[in-house]
Amino acid sequence: MSEHAIEFLQEWIGEKVHCHASPDRIEKQAETLARECAAKAAEAGIPLEDIQEEVGDIKELIASKLEEAAEADQDEKNSDKPAG
């Protein structure tokens, strides 16, 4: 995968992949974001195949990043609660 494609994917995920959905909606959100990522990559002249060659299914990658963000968000909420 080209360095340009790697940079694009890292930047795009950093900007777009945040936990806004409940865990049961992560799959749907990942599907939507994967389509958006593919479209933006195409606009930037980066073939989806270049990205998939390195990371596999971008929907699965995005879903895992959303799950990580959801867990971090939950951990943060739990740490804000007073011990009792």
C-alpha positions in Angstrom: 0.0 0.0 0.0 1.3 3.4 -0.8 2.4 5.8 1.9 -0.2 8.2 0.6 -2.9 5.6 1.1 -1.7 4.8 4.6 -1.7 8.5 5.6 -5.1 9.1 4.1 -6.6 6.2 6.0 -5.0 7.2 9.3 -6.1 10.8 9.0 -9.6 9.9 7.8 -10.2 7.4 10.7 -8.8 10.0 13.2 -11.3 12.6 12.0 -14.4 10.4 11.4 -14.3 7.4 13.7 -15.7 8.4 17.1 -18.2 6.7 19.3 -21.6 8.4 18.6 -23.6 5.2 18.5 -24.7 2.7 21.0 -22.8 -0.6 20.8 -25.8 -2.2 19.0 -25.6 0.4 16.2 -21.8 0.1 15.6 -22.2 -2.3 12.7 -24.6 0.1 10.9 -22.3 3.1 11.6 -19.3 1.2 10.4 -21.0 0.3 7.1 -21.9 4.0 6.5 -18.4 5.2 7.4 -16.8 2.5 5.2 -18.8 3.7 2.2 -17.8 7.3 3.0 -14.2 6.4 3.4 -14.2 4.5 0.0 -15.7 7.6 -1.7 -13.3 10.0 -0.2 -10.3 7.7 -1.0 -11.6 7.6 -4.6 -11.8 11.4 -4.7 -8.2 11.6 -3.5 -7.1 9.2 -6.2 -6.5 6.3 -3.9 -8.0 3.0 -5.1 -9.9 1.1 -2.4 -7.9 -2.0 -3.4 -4.7 -0.3 -2.1 -6.3 0.3 1.3 -7.9 -3.2 1.5 -4.6 -4.8 0.5 -3.1 -3.5 3.7 -6.0 -3.5 6.2 -8.5 -6.0 4.7 -12.1 -5.1 5.0 -12.3 -1.4 5.9 -15.8 -1.9 7.4 -14.3 -4.4 9.9 -11.4 -2.0 10.7 -13.8 0.9 11.3 -16.1 -1.3 13.4 -13.2 -2.3 15.6 -12.1 1.3 16.0 -15.7 2.3 16.9 -15.8 -0.5 19.5 -12.5 0.7 20.9 -13.9 4.3 21.1 -17.1 3.0 22.8 -15.1 1.1 25.4 -12.9 4.1 26.1 -16.0 6.3 26.3 -17.6 3.9 28.8 -14.3 3.7 30.8 -14.2 7.4 31.0 -17.8 7.7 32.2 -17.2 5.0 34.8 -14.1 6.8 36.1 -16.1 10.0 36.5 -18.5 8.3 38.9 -17.6 8.7 42.6 -16.5 5.5 44.2 -19.3 4.2 46.5 
